[in-house]
Each structure stands twice: as structure tokens, then as C-alpha cells.
């Protein structure tokens, strides 16, 4: 069979479907052997297409790396958005749930998919654009919770955006891939203790007197 015959079915596929299959295959390779060892040829071979066809949808291997990461952390972002907007929970419960969810997600990935976690560590260390956007979106989720808490009289914060940024920085030891995977650091308090400490910083002054 010629190359043209092999790639013809792929050319007729809709772009979103083909992109999704490429990303799913790349994700599987990244989890098994790591993103650095995975090649475009590996992905193409598994999908029974040529590397040239892969490059029709992604201009480089780096673009595939970033797209896989964006899809992965997009799942976390969606969960945090869901928590921020969850009805029936007060702001305190939502903020605690968001912090604990981020911690649990990062820890689970580090322990269960160490090779995938390596890519996230590299992305954070190298400041990939997708990571900067992720940090901004998670901070925005915290801000929505804090603003709602202020409106309800549950929290006190002169600048909810600044308070959200402070919260995000404060929980880095529990949610940052470079820190969660570093067992040589000094012991830290349980995440619940840190959440309680941070909540006290948002408590209205009248409740502290």
C-alpha cells in the first residue's frame, strides 16, 4: 500500500476528531514512557498515519506537549470552576474544597503517573504559556469564591483579587508540581491545618474580637 493510500482516510477525517486521537495517543505514551522519550513517529505509528500527517494538526512536538498538558489541567480547572459555582455550599466550604481538590489531584498524579508528572514539573519550571494561564484561571476561581464570601459577610477582604493571589501562593507547597513531588523538603502541616489558617485571615474582624 502506498503512502497516499495509507493517509487518505486520515485526510478525510474532521480536524477535531483527528486532533483528539493524536492527543489521546500522546497522553498514553507520556504516561507510559514519558514525554521526552515519546516521538512524533511513535504517535504516528500507533495511529497508522505518517509523521507528516501528525504535523498537519500540530506544528511541532512541543505543540503536542502543550496541548496534552492544556487538556489535562483543563480538567482540573473545570473542577475548580464547578466548586466555585456550586450551589448549597457557603464560601468557606467551597474554598476548602477547592484547596483540598487541587492538593489531592496533584498528589495523585505525582504518585500514580510519575512520568506525566515530570512533564508538568518541566512545564512549570520552564514557564510554558499554558501553565501561566492555568495559574491565572485557578486564582480567578479563588477570587470568585472570596468575592461571594465578602458579599455574604462571611469573609472580609479589601481586595478579593489580591486575597485570592495570596491564597494561591500560600498553598503552593500542597499544589505546585515541583514542590509536591519533593520529599526532601521539611515536613509541613496537614493541608486542612493550612486551610484553617488561611480562613482565619479572611474572617471578618468582628468575629475575631
Buried (B, 14 or more C-beta within 10 A) or exposed (E): EEEEEEBEEBEEBEEEEBBEBBBBBBBBBBBEEBBEEBEBEBBBEBBEBBBEBBBBBBEEBEEBBBBBBBBBBBEBBEBBBBBBEEEEBEBBEBBBBBBBBBBEBBBEBBEEBEBBBBBBBBBBEEEBEBBEBBBEBBBBBBBBBBBBBBEEEBBBBEEBBEBBBBBBEBBEBBBBBEBBBEEEEEEEEEBEEBBEEBBEEBBBEEEEE
